[in-house]
């Protein structure tokens, strides 16, 4: 057997493996002998079928199978020994017909090589890291939610500001039949507000469905629909008042503070607002960091220039999936995945060059911290170290969960690295401004 490599250019190579009969003849014969021992052919005792008959029936298929095993084993060994960095997998060059009896057979494989490049961590413009701050309106809304949550409900006879209505909403033609609790303050339109203000328990009103609530989310909940389905609302719905309740807000006093946080840690409304502000802002961190990671990714792709073995990758995509693709489909798939390929190469280079590989001890510590955070969310104390180790060990028996944690930790390590090295500037914004920056419009 002889293996030779021909470099067509910096991104494409061909490997030729030359096999002679001595490389596989003995293996083929051993397999055929096993077939002969176990063959059940009418007219012959088991194990006494003539070898000529076995060869006639099985030799070509067995030869092809054994040759393929030798090719794959030696091709993989060559790639490993030569430390070749590939994109995709080697593609065999198809032959019209193979003479399995030839003294020497040549098999060619196309390789797409990974490009060499230097990562440009900093682009022409700095990437903005948006730190989302909770504004006064958001804090006040959260305080109001807390006061409602810990407040009391009192039955009422009349509908006024702040009232909560248990209602039955129907439209037989549109198959709407719901029994939601709606807030009077979310009702929109002068006629609707006037009609409801005069209603009592047991009254049934016919109201225009579209534009009945101030927000689409409130409409969707009330009618039992998704937001896109609101475009198909009927003209009117009937609303029957079942209950009228007023919610008495809880006082912002020490009793409430101690229900919300560890006793004594919050002693004033100012302290409470600071805690609420901090809690809201922590909830926004993941959104902010995801946008930063997306923006840094785009920046790295734009700033780091290199070529890919495009034609090879298109041919590889044609044949790598469960269902073969035609050339047009493969080109479309390549165009969709090109950015992802480029970032994978850039990310791999960064991880290698800056020694960001994940060690098991790191992953174990990361998993244990997540376990403690999750238990704290449910008001449970952190387990003892041995119990933490046991829980983490059980998690690592699940390959999918282990990969998910590894990906999560790697994203964190890369994010920390980018914050230090990728030319990041910080900008403090409220949530509406962040949404506008991230999605182009306030939501």
ABEGO torsion letter per residue (X at the ends): XBBBBBBABAABBBBBBBBBAAAAAAAAAAAAAAAAAABBBBGBBBGABBAAAAAAAAAAAAAAAAAAAAAAAAAAAAAAAAGBBBBEBBBBBBBABBBAABABBBBBBBBBBBBBBBBBABBABBBBBBBBBBBAAAAAAAAAAAAAAABBBBBBABBBBGBBBBBBBBBAAAGBBBBBBBBAAABBEAAAAAAAAABBBGBBBBBBABGABABAAAAAAAAGBBAAAAAABBABBBBBBABBBBBBBBBBBAAAAAAABBBGABABAAAAAAAAAAAAAAAAAAAAAAAAAAAAAAAAAAABBBBBBAAAAAAAAAAABABBBBAAAAAAAAAAAAAAAAAAAAAAAAAAAAGABBBAAAAAAAAAAAAAAAAAAAGBBBBBAAAAAAAAAAAAABAAAAAAAAAAAAAAAAAAAAAAAAGBBBBBBBAAAAAAAAAGBBX
